[in-house]
Amino acid sequence: MDPELGEAYERAVAAIPSLRDATVPAPGAVEHAGSVLVDRDWLAARIDDTARRWACEDVRVCATLWWYSASSTLLSVPASMLLATGLAPDPALDGLTCTLRPDGYLGTIRSEAGIRDDGVLAERLVAALAPIIAALSELSGAGVRSLWAIATDSLGNRALDAGTALGSPVLGSALAVRLADLIGTEMPRPRFVDVGRGGVAGADPRAVPAPGSRRVIRRSSCCLIYETEPDPAAAEGVKCTSCPRQQPSVRAARLGALLG
């Protein structure tokens, strides 16, 4: 590994402690080459494992659940490290190693090289994410656009988390939008809202949130976790607070109750 990148990993974890879970393999964890992320057999095994854990027979739902977590890891590390250190690990799959968590989701990713330029990082992210999304779509029937939307929300969430940990949420939301715009039409632009005592209001990602408010992603994707619940009535209670498959008024009320 490039010594400068090794130092950047350490500095990023010191600045954003939660990043350790996505960059430092657990003792005894099996490391896989990044190429497994486009290996159909390996991905099919991840989908099957998710199906067993959730007792869900819908392949589309299981692939979506696995990708919801995997995309979060894949996008959290470069976005967070770019903000914290100015150096992002190169997401090119042929230079990555990864591990799985005990629950079968993607655990850590590490790279051998670093990138400082936003434009180059965006190009490498497209080259890495597009074949994974294509493979998952072919295996499960999940829509390519839906899987890219999940990647958008992962980028927005994790960049925002990193900016918040560094003391400036706007750094995170602005970076997420900048990278999405550089990536291009494949990735929709992340959207944000500010939640405060006055309710939920649309946010300019490049503007500082109003005092007393908290910035969150306005999700455009759904993890489909509620579809693992066989009882339709109970499924409504399983939906995430920010789930886009709710009436906007319901989502706003739930966000306000949680964060306002």
N, C-alpha and C positions, 0 to 999 in steps of 0.2 A: 504493500500500500504506500502511496505517496505520503511521506512524513508530514507534510503540511495538512493533508486531509485527516491523518490520524490525530493530529493536534486539534483540528477543527471539531472532530467528533467529541473529544474530551471537553472542549470549551462550550459546545452546544449543550451537552448534557448538564454541565455545571450551570448554565444559564436557564435551561428548560429541563428540570429534572425528569418530567414525565417522558421525555424523549429516550431515556435509557431503555424503556421497554421495547422500543422499536429499533434500537441500534446495538444493544449489547446482548448477545445470545446467552441464554441461561446455561449454567453448567450442564454438560452432557447433551445439549441440544444438537440434533443432527443438522449439519449444514448442507444445503442443496445449491447447485449451480442455478443462476438466474434463468437459464434456459428452460427449467422445468415449468416456468410460468406460462409457457406456450406449448407444453407437451400435452397432447390430448388425453393420453392415458392418465397422467398425473393429475390433470385438472378433473377428469371424470372421477378419480378416486376421492378428490376433495369434495365434489358434489355429493357423491354417495355417502361419504362420512357425515356431511352436513344433514343429509336426509335421515340418517340413523339417529343423530343427536336430537333432531327436532321432530322425529316420528312423522315426517312429511314425505308424501309420495310425489309431489309436484316438482319435477326437475327444474322448471323455470324458477320457482320460488327458492329452491335450495341453492342454485347457482347465483341468484341475486343476493341472498343472504351472505354467501361466502365472499362475493365481490364487494359487498358493502364494507366488509371488514378489511379485505385485502387492499382495496383502493385507498382506504384511509392510511394504511401503513406506507404504501408506495408513494403517496403524495405528501404525507406528513414529514418524512425525513428530509427530502430536498428543500421543501418550502421553509421548514423550521430552521434548518442549518443555514440557508441563505440569509434569513433574517438575523440569526444570532451571530453568524461569523463572516458573512459575505462570501462563503464558499459552500456550494451545494455538491453532494455526491452525484456523480454521473449516473443517471438511471438506466443507461444502456444495459440490456439484459445479459449480454455476454461478459460484462464486467461485474455483475452482482453475485452475491451469495445471499441466501435467505434461510430462515428457519420457520418451523411451525410451532404454534402454541399448543399446550396440552388439549385445548378444545378444538384443534384442527384448523384454526384460522391462521393467517399469515402472522408470524411473530416479529422477526427482525429482518432488515435488509442492510447490507453493507456493500460499499463499492470500493474499487481500487483507485479511482481517479476523481478529481474534483472539477467543478465548473463555476466560474464567476459571472459569466455573461447570461443575462436573462433570456436573450434570444436563442442562444445555443441550448440552454436548459429546456426551453419550450420545445425545440426541435427534437431533443432526445426523449422528452416525455411523450410526445406523439409517437415516436418510433417504438417506444417501450409499451405504451398502453394499447395502441391500436391492435396489435396482434393478439394480446391477451383478451381483449374485448371480443374480437372476431372469433376466437376459439371458444370462449364461453357461450357466445350466441349460437354457434353451430352445435355445440353439445347440448344446449338446454332449450333453445327456442326463445330465450330472452332477447328483447330487441336491442340492436346496437345503440340506437339513440337513447334508450332507457339506461343502458350501462354507462354511456358517456355522461348522462345526467348525474348518475351516482358519483362518477369521478369528479364532476364539477362541485358537488356538495362536499365531497371529501376534501378537495383542495380548499374550498372556502372555509370549512370548519377548522381544519388543521392549521391553516395559515392564520386564521383569526385567533385560535388558541395560542399559537406561538407569539403573535403580536401582543396579546393580553398578558402572557407570562413575562414578556419583556417590558411591560408597562405602557404599551401603546397599541390598542386594538386596531387603530386605523392603519398602522404599518402592515398588519396581517390582511385586512380586507383589501387594501390597495394592491398588495402583492398578488393576491388571488386573482383580482380582476386583470392586472397587467399580464400575468402568465396566461390566463385564459384567452385574452385578446391575441397574444402572440401565438398560442397554439392554433387558433383559427376556428373554422366553422364546426369542426368535430366536437369541440367542447363549448357548451353554452356558457355565457358569462354568469358567474356567481352573483346572487342577489342577497342583500342584507336588510335587516330591519333593526331598529333601536327600540328596546322595550324599557319603559319607565313608568312612573306613576300616572302619566297622562295617557298610557295605553301603548299601542304598537304603531310605529310609524316607519315608512320606507326610509332607507338610509343611503346617503351618498357614500360609497365605499372609500372615497378619498378625503372625506370630511371627518373631523373628530366628533364622536358621539356627544350628545348634549349631557351636561352634568347630571349625574344621578341615573343615567340610563345605561343599559347594557346592550351591546351589539351581538346579534346572532344571525346565523344563516337563514335566509328564507328558502327553504328546501324546494327543489324542483323534482326530486326523486323520492322513491319509496323503497324501503328495504323489504317490504312484503311480509314482515314478521306476523302481521295480523292474519295472514292467510294460512299460517300453521295451526290456527285455532279452528277446530271443526264446528264450533257453535257460532253462527253468524252474530248473535246478540253479544256473546262474550268477546268476539273479535274486535268490536268497537273499543272496548276497554283496553285492548292490547296495543292499539295504535300509539305511536310515539307522540310526545307533546307537540312537536313541530311537523307532524306528518301532513303532507300536502293533500292526502285523500280524506280530508275533513272539510266541513264547511269553514270558510275563512273566519267567520265570527267565532266558531268553536276553537279554532287554532289560536286566534288572537287572545281569547279569554283564557285558554290554558297557559299560553306563554306569559300573559300578564300575571296570572296567579302564581306561577313558578318564579318569575324573575322581577316582576314589577314592584 
